[in-house]
């Protein structure tokens, strides 16, 4: 499929940054800010247990991704046809939260609005990933994927901790206005951008999940890499914080470790990952990230054996390695996925399958690894993370085989 450049290419970089930030905002609001704000307002813990279900549309979006690829309004453009209404729906949901107020009495309505916003953001993500795969040349994809991962994290932090800080100091109205700003900015940018007309070859054939699954070892290697890397990373990040709490570290210190990890993931993980992809290729950069995460899991396992005496230098080292590994592996696997989707007619469906497997890995690991640690101890939980890292380094190259290329994954014709 011949790619056409946008008639306003300079607009693409701030556009995708704002789009990914705006997609992370509702998720951060639902997963981080609303539970804390509602608990502060007197909501029962049992009532807050449903909030994590807000993340389900991100895991299940593969079910309607092909519709995003197959149906659009010709005048708006293939991707703008979905991004514009989804962005508008998220803004409407935020307006609804502001009008209802955050309280125990409004929790059922807030949950419904959070699910609607999550569904809209997940659907928009299908179109946004496809837009990046279609509109950026292959050489720019590492940088574009660094922007993707970093911006989504920024949006998550903005919708979570930043919202709580503004909410606590300036009140709900100011906090909701602050949340609406990046979403409104991305909506204005996408309205100003004119999407190039879809080439005739892009319209030939219907997108479907079946086409992805029948693409051979390239497709299966991608989803294995996405799932296993997510599980490996969660083994370090999720269990590490709980270990620190159980070792009687102050919550402020645990928070500082978490903020450091986020900063390293965004700056060194995403930026360094993009640099490694350009220098070494997508898969070598991915393997470097997984090796770093596996080393971090080994250090955490040693720390769990030493608990409650946890050497600060070892905690910092494990956090730095895990954060770099998370960012580098994410940028690398998404770059490989976008290069796979770049020359195909169903970029949204292809990218969504990889994203959904990564989200599924995160959700599955978050619950199962904590249950494992509760049953047999932290050391075994971290050792499982190390085993998963080693399995990833063995299984993914075996699945890719000779089809693994220096710059990414090649799709079959």
C-alpha positions as semicolon CSV with decimal commas, in nm:
position;residue;x (nm);y (nm);z (nm)
1;X;0,000;0,000;0,000
2;X;0,144;0,335;-0,101
3;X;0,165;0,578;0,189
4;X;0,071;0,940;0,147
5;X;0,208;1,216;0,361
6;X;-0,026;1,453;0,537
7;X;-0,070;1,796;0,387
8;X;0,025;1,927;0,733
9;X;0,302;1,688;0,842
10;X;0,437;1,924;1,111
11;X;0,105;1,888;1,291
12;X;0,142;1,511;1,328
13;X;0,394;1,511;1,614
14;X;0,201;1,737;1,855
15;X;-0,119;1,569;1,737
16;X;-0,016;1,215;1,833
17;X;0,138;1,338;2,160
18;X;-0,188;1,507;2,259
19;X;-0,398;1,212;2,145
20;X;-0,202;0,962;2,353
21;X;-0,198;1,194;2,655
22;X;-0,574;1,237;2,629
23;X;-0,620;0,857;2,606
24;X;-0,425;0,807;2,927
25;X;-0,618;1,073;3,123
26;X;-0,950;0,882;3,170
27;X;-0,762;0,566;3,266
28;X;-0,556;0,750;3,528
29;X;-0,870;0,920;3,659
30;X;-1,059;0,591;3,699
31;X;-0,774;0,375;3,829
32;X;-0,580;0,621;4,048
33;X;-0,778;0,936;4,128
34;X;-1,142;0,829;4,166
35;X;-1,074;0,549;4,419
36;X;-0,879;0,788;4,643
37;X;-1,124;1,078;4,601
38;X;-1,429;0,857;4,659
39;X;-1,274;0,692;4,963
40;X;-1,198;1,038;5,100
41;X;-1,565;1,124;5,040
42;X;-1,676;0,826;5,249
43;X;-1,736;0,552;4,990
44;X;-1,709;0,193;5,113
45;X;-1,412;-0,013;4,994
46;X;-1,646;-0,283;4,863
47;X;-1,817;-0,026;4,641
48;X;-1,479;0,078;4,493
49;X;-1,396;-0,280;4,391
50;X;-1,578;-0,233;4,058
51;X;-1,356;0,055;3,942
52;X;-1,077;-0,171;3,805
53;X;-1,335;-0,310;3,558
54;X;-1,304;0,023;3,378
55;X;-0,991;-0,120;3,214
56;X;-1,178;-0,404;3,043
57;X;-1,248;-0,216;2,715
58;X;-0,870;-0,189;2,663
59;X;-0,837;-0,567;2,682
60;X;-1,150;-0,642;2,476
61;X;-1,113;-0,378;2,203
62;X;-0,987;-0,641;1,960
63;X;-1,353;-0,743;1,932
64;X;-1,449;-0,426;1,743
65;X;-1,110;-0,313;1,604
66;X;-1,193;-0,444;1,256
67;X;-1,503;-0,222;1,247
68;X;-1,282;0,080;1,309
69;X;-1,074;-0,029;1,010
70;X;-1,370;-0,109;0,784
71;X;-1,614;0,179;0,838
72;X;-1,553;0,552;0,813
73;X;-1,691;0,874;0,667
74;X;-1,511;0,965;0,347
75;X;-1,519;1,342;0,409
76;X;-1,376;1,315;0,759
77;X;-1,111;1,055;0,678
78;X;-1,055;0,695;0,779
79;X;-0,909;0,772;1,125
80;X;-1,060;1,112;1,201
81;X;-1,406;0,955;1,159
82;X;-1,347;0,770;1,486
83;X;-1,110;1,000;1,673
84;X;-1,332;1,309;1,660
85;X;-1,651;1,150;1,804
86;X;-1,454;0,949;2,063
87;X;-1,271;1,260;2,186
88;X;-1,604;1,442;2,205
89;X;-1,755;1,159;2,409
90;X;-1,467;1,168;2,659
91;X;-1,517;1,545;2,702
92;X;-1,888;1,486;2,757
93;X;-1,812;1,224;3,023
94;X;-1,580;1,464;3,206
95;X;-1,854;1,726;3,196
96;X;-2,090;1,469;3,346
97;X;-1,846;1,397;3,631
98;X;-1,815;1,770;3,702
99;X;-2,194;1,816;3,706
100;X;-2,258;1,514;3,930
101;X;-1,976;1,574;4,174
102;X;-1,750;1,313;4,330
103;X;-1,928;1,155;4,625
104;X;-2,041;0,819;4,757
105;X;-2,398;0,896;4,644
106;X;-2,296;0,953;4,281
107;X;-2,066;0,646;4,260
108;X;-2,297;0,438;4,030
109;X;-2,322;0,726;3,782
110;X;-1,948;0,793;3,804
111;X;-1,878;0,427;3,731
112;X;-2,104;0,438;3,424
113;X;-1,932;0,754;3,297
114;X;-1,589;0,604;3,362
115;X;-1,679;0,293;3,161
116;X;-1,813;0,509;2,876
117;X;-1,496;0,722;2,875
118;X;-1,276;0,411;2,885
119;X;-1,469;0,257;2,595
120;X;-1,429;0,577;2,394
121;X;-1,057;0,604;2,471
122;X;-0,995;0,238;2,387
123;X;-1,177;0,277;2,054
124;X;-0,986;0,596;1,981
125;X;-0,661;0,412;2,055
126;X;-0,738;0,170;1,770
127;X;-0,767;0,460;1,528
128;X;-0,470;0,651;1,673
129;X;-0,234;0,353;1,648
130;X;-0,348;0,297;1,290
131;X;-0,296;0,666;1,211
132;X;0,066;0,647;1,332
133;X;0,132;0,323;1,142
134;X;-0,012;0,470;0,820
135;X;0,107;0,831;0,826
136;X;0,464;0,803;0,955
137;X;0,746;0,664;0,741
138;X;0,914;0,350;0,874
139;X;1,226;0,545;0,978
140;X;1,019;0,767;1,210
141;X;0,832;0,486;1,385
142;X;1,082;0,438;1,674
143;X;1,046;0,805;1,770
144;X;0,670;0,793;1,718
145;X;0,641;0,490;1,946
146;X;0,855;0,658;2,210
147;X;0,607;0,948;2,197
148;X;0,321;0,696;2,219
149;X;0,441;0,517;2,531
150;X;0,568;0,829;2,708
151;X;0,257;1,036;2,631
152;X;0,021;0,763;2,750
153;X;0,211;0,745;3,079
154;X;0,205;1,125;3,111
155;X;-0,172;1,117;3,057
156;X;-0,212;0,844;3,320
157;X;-0,014;1,042;3,578
158;X;-0,198;1,362;3,482
159;X;-0,538;1,197;3,527
160;X;-0,429;1,031;3,853
161;X;-0,179;1,194;4,094
162;X;-0,185;1,539;3,931
163;X;-0,566;1,547;3,939
164;X;-0,561;1,455;4,309
165;X;-0,315;1,734;4,388
166;X;-0,525;1,994;4,205
167;X;-0,845;1,853;4,357
168;X;-0,701;1,879;4,706
169;X;-0,569;2,233;4,669
170;X;-0,811;2,408;4,431
171;X;-1,126;2,197;4,438
172;X;-1,321;1,981;4,196
173;X;-1,407;2,247;3,937
174;X;-1,042;2,344;3,884
175;X;-0,934;1,979;3,873
176;X;-1,195;1,885;3,612
177;X;-1,104;2,190;3,402
178;X;-0,739;2,084;3,415
179;X;-0,833;1,735;3,292
180;X;-1,038;1,875;3,005
181;X;-0,754;2,092;2,869
182;X;-0,535;1,822;2,703
183;X;-0,842;1,646;2,563
184;X;-0,979;1,971;2,419
185;X;-0,634;2,052;2,277
186;X;-0,608;1,716;2,099
187;X;-0,962;1,759;1,963
188;X;-0,872;2,100;1,820
189;X;-0,554;1,960;1,664
190;X;-0,733;1,668;1,498
191;X;-0,997;1,909;1,366
192;X;-0,721;2,128;1,218
193;X;-0,542;1,830;1,059
194;X;-0,664;1,705;0,722
195;X;-0,619;1,334;0,674
196;X;-0,495;1,226;0,330
197;X;-0,745;1,035;0,119
198;X;-0,728;0,657;0,154
199;X;-0,550;0,492;-0,134
200;X;-0,745;0,243;-0,341
201;X;-0,532;-0,047;-0,216
202;X;-0,623;0,042;0,141
203;X;-0,988;-0,017;0,060
204;X;-0,938;-0,361;-0,094
205;X;-1,046;-0,638;0,139
206;X;-1,212;-0,624;0,477
207;X;-1,009;-0,607;0,795
208;X;-1,058;-0,900;1,032
209;X;-0,900;-1,071;1,327
210;X;-0,867;-1,385;1,115
211;X;-0,634;-1,208;0,872
212;X;-0,402;-1,118;1,158
213;X;-0,398;-1,468;1,307
214;X;-0,324;-1,622;0,966
215;X;-0,027;-1,390;0,906
216;X;0,215;-1,657;1,024
217;X;0,490;-1,660;1,281
218;X;0,537;-1,284;1,260
219;X;0,194;-1,221;1,414
220;X;0,230;-1,491;1,679
221;X;0,575;-1,365;1,772
222;X;0,436;-1,015;1,822
223;X;0,152;-1,117;2,053
224;X;0,382;-1,348;2,252
225;X;0,632;-1,065;2,294
226;X;0,359;-0,822;2,402
227;X;0,203;-1,061;2,656
228;X;0,523;-1,199;2,809
229;X;0,697;-0,861;2,834
230;X;0,397;-0,712;3,015
231;X;0,391;-0,998;3,268
232;X;0,766;-0,968;3,326
233;X;0,749;-0,594;3,388
234;X;0,452;-0,620;3,626
235;X;0,641;-0,883;3,828
236;X;0,897;-0,614;3,914
237;X;0,682;-0,300;3,949
238;X;0,375;-0,438;4,123
239;X;0,541;-0,674;4,370
240;X;0,830;-0,437;4,438
241;X;0,609;-0,167;4,587
242;X;0,424;-0,419;4,805
243;X;0,754;-0,558;4,930
244;X;0,864;-0,209;5,035
245;X;0,537;-0,151;5,220
246;X;0,567;-0,484;5,403
247;X;0,925;-0,391;5,493
248;X;0,775;-0,089;5,675
249;X;0,902;0,177;5,437
250;X;0,714;0,510;5,473
251;X;0,452;0,563;5,204
252;X;0,623;0,887;5,103
253;X;0,942;0,696;5,032
254;X;0,752;0,429;4,839
255;X;0,590;0,711;4,639
256;X;0,930;0,859;4,562
257;X;1,047;0,523;4,429
258;X;0,734;0,506;4,212
259;X;0,785;0,857;4,076
260;X;1,148;0,781;3,998
261;X;1,043;0,466;3,815
262;X;0,790;0,660;3,608
263;X;1,045;0,928;3,518
264;X;1,305;0,669;3,418
265;X;1,049;0,482;3,207
266;X;0,952;0,798;3,019
267;X;1,300;0,951;2,974
268;X;1,549;0,663;2,964
269;X;1,315;0,377;2,879
270;X;1,122;0,543;2,597
271;X;1,398;0,778;2,478
272;X;1,673;0,521;2,518
273;X;1,452;0,251;2,369
274;X;1,390;0,462;2,057
275;X;1,766;0,522;2,028
276;X;1,837;0,150;2,060
277;X;1,575;0,067;1,797
278;X;1,739;0,308;1,552
279;X;2,088;0,177;1,626
280;X;2,025;-0,196;1,669
281;X;1,677;-0,268;1,536
282;X;1,345;-0,334;1,707
283;X;1,405;-0,688;1,829
284;X;1,759;-0,640;1,971
285;X;1,625;-0,338;2,161
286;X;1,333;-0,550;2,285
287;X;1,567;-0,824;2,407
288;X;1,782;-0,562;2,584
289;X;1,474;-0,433;2,766
290;X;1,365;-0,783;2,870
291;X;1,718;-0,865;2,990
292;X;1,713;-0,548;3,204
293;X;1,372;-0,641;3,349
294;X;1,489;-0,997;3,418
295;X;1,798;-0,866;3,599
296;X;1,572;-0,638;3,804
297;X;1,354;-0,938;3,897
298;X;1,663;-1,125;4,016
299;X;1,769;-0,829;4,232
300;X;1,417;-0,800;4,377
301;X;1,423;-1,172;4,457
302;X;1,750;-1,122;4,647
303;X;1,599;-0,821;4,826
304;X;1,295;-1,028;4,927
305;X;1,535;-1,282;5,077
306;X;1,702;-1,000;5,276
307;X;1,377;-0,840;5,396
308;X;1,306;-0,643;5,605
309;X;1,661;-0,508;5,571
310;X;1,650;-0,370;5,216
311;X;1,969;-0,194;5,098
312;X;1,869;0,135;4,938
313;X;2,127;0,107;4,658
314;X;1,986;-0,231;4,551
315;X;1,628;-0,097;4,556
316;X;1,729;0,197;4,335
317;X;1,920;-0,033;4,098
318;X;1,627;-0,274;4,063
319;X;1,387;0,016;4,006
320;X;1,610;0,176;3,741
321;X;1,660;-0,153;3,553
322;X;1,290;-0,246;3,564
323;X;1,182;0,101;3,450
324;X;1,433;0,112;3,166
325;X;1,332;-0,240;3,064
326;X;0,961;-0,152;3,067
327;X;1,003;0,154;2,845
328;X;1,255;-0,001;2,607
329;X;1,059;-0,324;2,559
330;X;0,733;-0,134;2,504
331;X;0,879;0,103;2,244
332;X;1,053;-0,183;2,066
333;X;0,756;-0,420;2,045
334;X;0,520;-0,141;1,937
335;X;0,769;-0,029;1,669
336;X;0,789;-0,387;1,542
337;X;0,408;-0,407;1,544
338;X;0,368;-0,080;1,353
339;X;0,622;-0,187;1,092
340;X;0,426;-0,509;1,057
341;X;0,102;-0,310;1,012
342;X;0,258;-0,036;0,797
343;X;0,221;-0,218;0,465
344;X;-0,113;-0,386;0,539
345;X;-0,474;-0,275;0,494
346;X;-0,585;-0,328;0,856
347;X;-0,342;-0,132;1,072
348;X;-0,600;-0,071;1,345
349;X;-0,683;-0,441;1,385
350;X;-0,319;-0,549;1,376
351;X;-0,207;-0,294;1,635
352;X;-0,504;-0,363;1,860
353;X;-0,424;-0,734;1,883
354;X;-0,074;-0,652;2,006
355;X;-0,197;-0,383;2,246
356;X;-0,474;-0,603;2,386
357;X;-0,231;-0,887;2,455
358;X;-0,004;-0,646;2,640
359;X;-0,297;-0,512;2,847
360;X;-0,414;-0,868;2,915
361;X;-0,066;-0,960;3,036
362;X;-0,064;-0,663;3,276
363;X;-0,407;-0,744;3,418
364;X;-0,335;-1,115;3,454
365;X;0,001;-1,056;3,618
366;X;-0,130;-0,792;3,860
367;X;-0,366;-1,039;4,025
368;X;-0,191;-1,375;3,981
369;X;0,155;-1,263;4,095
370;X;0,015;-1,097;4,407
371;X;-0,178;-1,417;4,484
372;X;0,142;-1,619;4,431
373;X;0,339;-1,392;4,663
374;X;0,066;-1,423;4,926
375;X;0,077;-1,802;4,901
376;X;0,448;-1,884;4,875
377;X;0,629;-1,554;4,936
378;X;0,777;-1,258;4,750
379;X;1,098;-1,438;4,655
380;X;0,913;-1,696;4,449
381;X;0,703;-1,426;4,284
382;X;1,012;-1,237;4,170
383;X;1,182;-1,559;4,061
384;X;0,880;-1,626;3,840
385;X;0,941;-1,286;3,681
386;X;1,300;-1,390;3,612
387;X;1,183;-1,720;3,460
388;X;0,932;-1,534;3,242
389;X;1,206;-1,300;3,118
390;X;1,420;-1,601;3,023
391;X;1,120;-1,766;2,856
392;X;1,057;-1,448;2,657
393;X;1,418;-1,439;2,537
394;X;1,386;-1,801;2,418
395;X;1,029;-1,820;2,289
396;X;1,000;-1,494;2,093
397;X;1,308;-1,552;1,872
398;X;1,190;-1,909;1,813
399;X;0,847;-1,788;1,700
400;X;0,992;-1,519;1,477
401;X;1,256;-1,748;1,329
402;X;1,407;-1,629;1,005
403;X;1,130;-1,373;0,966
404;X;1,284;-1,150;1,234
405;X;1,443;-0,857;1,058
406;X;1,683;-0,596;1,185
407;X;1,427;-0,320;1,165
408;X;1,118;-0,508;1,275
409;X;0,882;-0,781;1,162
410;X;0,799;-0,834;0,801
411;X;0,444;-0,929;0,715
412;X;0,360;-1,197;0,463
413;X;0,196;-1,084;0,144
